[in-house]
Amino acid sequence: MEVFEKINYLIEEKKITKRKFVNDLLALEPKLKTTGEIPSEQTIYRYLNAQRELKIELIPYIAEVLEVDEQELFRFDIEYATAYNIRYSKDAREILELLQFAPKNMIEHIRTTLIEYKKSYEDGVKKIR
C-alpha cells in the first residue's frame, strides 16, 4: 500500500471527510521547503489522489491531523480492514499495541479464548463443506 493510500484509509477509518482533512491540514499552515509556501487545497487533493508526489515535509502535519505517529504512515501492517482482513483493522492494531501492558495470565486467557474461537470457526467451515 502506498503512503497516499494509507492516508486515505486513515481518513476513512477516522470517519472524516477529505474536505475536513484538507481544511485541518491547511489550518496548520505547512510550508514547503522548496517554495516556502503553503500548498494549495487543489495540490493536497492531488496528493490524496496520487496525481502528485507527496512532499515528505508534509508528513508531520498529516500525522498530526490524523492523530497518528508519522511512522504509522509507513508501516506495512496498515491494510484495508474488511471482514476478510480484520487482522489489520484499527481495533486489532490497537489491541496488539495494548498487549504489552497485559499481565501474563491475561495474555494466556486471551490466547486460550482465541484458540477456542478458531476451533469453532474451523468446525463451522467443515460443516458447510
RAJOPE-V481146 format. One record per backbone hydrogen bond with DSSP energy under -0.5 kcal/mol. CO is the residue of the C=O (numbers start at 0). NH is the residue of the N-H. If there is no record, write none. Layout:
BEGIN
CO/NH ; CO/NH
END
This chain:
BEGIN
1/5 ; 2/6 ; 3/7 ; 4/8 ; 5/9 ; 6/10 ; 7/11 ; 8/12 ; 9/13 ; 10/15 ; 11/14 ; 16/20 ; 17/21 ; 18/22 ; 19/23 ; 20/24 ; 21/25 ; 22/26 ; 23/27 ; 24/27 ; 24/29 ; 25/28 ; 28/30 ; 29/38 ; 31/35 ; 36/31 ; 39/43 ; 40/44 ; 41/45 ; 42/46 ; 43/47 ; 44/48 ; 45/50 ; 45/51 ; 46/49 ; 54/57 ; 55/58 ; 57/61 ; 58/62 ; 59/63 ; 60/64 ; 61/65 ; 62/66 ; 62/67 ; 63/66 ; 68/71 ; 68/72 ; 69/72 ; 70/73 ; 70/74 ; 74/77 ; 76/78 ; 79/81 ; 81/84 ; 84/87 ; 85/88 ; 87/78 ; 88/92 ; 89/93 ; 90/94 ; 91/95 ; 92/96 ; 93/97 ; 94/98 ; 96/99 ; 97/100 ; 98/101 ; 102/105 ; 102/106 ; 103/107 ; 104/108 ; 105/109 ; 106/110 ; 107/111 ; 108/112 ; 109/113 ; 110/114 ; 111/115 ; 112/116 ; 113/117 ; 114/118 ; 115/119 ; 116/120 ; 117/121 ; 118/122 ; 119/123 ; 120/124 ; 121/125 ; 122/126 ; 123/127 ; 124/128
END
